[in-house]
Amino acid sequence: MQSQINFIDALESDWVSVFDLNVQCLPRVQALMQKYANLPMDLADASLVTLAEHLGHGRILSTDQRDFNAYRWKNHLPFQNLLLPEH
């Protein structure tokens, strides 16, 4: 429970923000899920790709190396997984 309280404190202090996956994002989310249907891409992953495009960078923290090595933001840019050492 303390970690949840810490998260709420971080939100209140503007240390973190929550991305609003609104109706305008849904066509892009759907297009991504169709493009990567062979993996398959779920709503959570499509939301993260959409967020990367919104933020303008592909720096992520993910244990999902297989999928995020295949996904591209803005259709061609690879993600930089900060959990992995630089090559």
VMD Tcl script that draws the C-alpha trace (Angstrom):
set ca {
  {0.00 0.00 0.00}
  {2.88 2.41 0.68}
  {4.03 2.22 -2.94}
  {0.54 3.24 -4.06}
  {0.60 6.20 -1.67}
  {4.05 7.15 -2.98}
  {2.69 7.02 -6.53}
  {-0.20 9.32 -5.62}
  {2.27 11.70 -3.94}
  {4.37 11.71 -7.12}
  {1.30 12.54 -9.19}
  {0.32 15.39 -6.87}
  {3.81 16.88 -6.96}
  {3.98 16.66 -10.80}
  {7.01 14.36 -10.55}
  {5.18 11.95 -12.88}
  {2.25 12.40 -15.19}
  {-0.35 10.08 -16.64}
  {-0.75 9.91 -20.40}
  {-4.35 10.36 -21.51}
  {-5.05 7.64 -24.06}
  {-8.05 9.44 -25.49}
  {-10.40 8.76 -28.38}
  {-8.10 10.55 -30.84}
  {-5.38 7.95 -30.10}
  {-7.57 4.95 -30.88}
  {-7.10 4.84 -34.68}
  {-3.31 4.70 -34.16}
  {-3.65 2.06 -31.42}
  {-5.84 -0.05 -33.68}
  {-3.46 0.34 -36.64}
  {-0.51 -0.76 -34.49}
  {-2.39 -3.79 -33.16}
  {-3.25 -4.81 -36.72}
  {0.31 -4.22 -37.97}
  {1.83 -6.36 -35.21}
  {-0.97 -8.95 -35.00}
  {1.53 -11.75 -35.62}
  {3.26 -11.12 -32.25}
  {0.39 -10.31 -31.17}
  {0.49 -6.73 -29.91}
  {-1.95 -6.09 -27.07}
  {-3.58 -2.83 -25.98}
  {-0.89 -2.15 -23.36}
  {1.96 -2.43 -25.88}
  {0.09 -0.35 -28.48}
  {-0.50 2.30 -25.81}
  {3.24 2.41 -25.02}
  {4.15 2.81 -28.70}
  {1.57 5.59 -28.99}
  {3.02 7.24 -25.89}
  {6.54 7.08 -27.36}
  {5.28 8.80 -30.49}
  {3.58 11.46 -28.36}
  {6.74 12.07 -26.30}
  {9.00 12.03 -29.34}
  {11.43 9.38 -28.10}
  {11.65 5.63 -27.76}
  {13.42 5.28 -24.41}
  {11.63 2.60 -22.40}
  {12.10 0.25 -19.46}
  {10.73 -3.15 -20.42}
  {11.40 -6.81 -19.72}
  {9.53 -7.57 -22.96}
  {12.67 -7.68 -25.12}
  {11.22 -9.85 -27.89}
  {8.29 -7.61 -28.76}
  {9.97 -4.25 -28.19}
  {12.88 -5.33 -30.38}
  {10.30 -5.81 -33.16}
  {8.11 -2.76 -32.51}
  {8.94 0.56 -34.12}
  {7.69 3.97 -33.08}
  {6.78 6.36 -35.87}
  {6.81 3.21 -38.04}
  {10.59 2.96 -38.35}
  {12.46 4.05 -35.21}
  {13.67 1.31 -32.83}
  {13.13 1.51 -29.10}
  {16.01 2.01 -26.70}
  {15.41 -0.33 -23.78}
  {17.15 1.23 -20.77}
  {17.26 -2.17 -19.03}
  {19.69 -3.46 -21.67}
  {23.34 -2.47 -22.02}
  {24.20 -0.18 -24.94}
  {25.71 -1.89 -27.99}
}
mol new
graphics top color blue
foreach p $ca { graphics top sphere $p radius 0.5 }
foreach p [lrange $ca 0 end-1] q [lrange $ca 1 end] { graphics top cylinder $p $q radius 0.2 }
display resetview
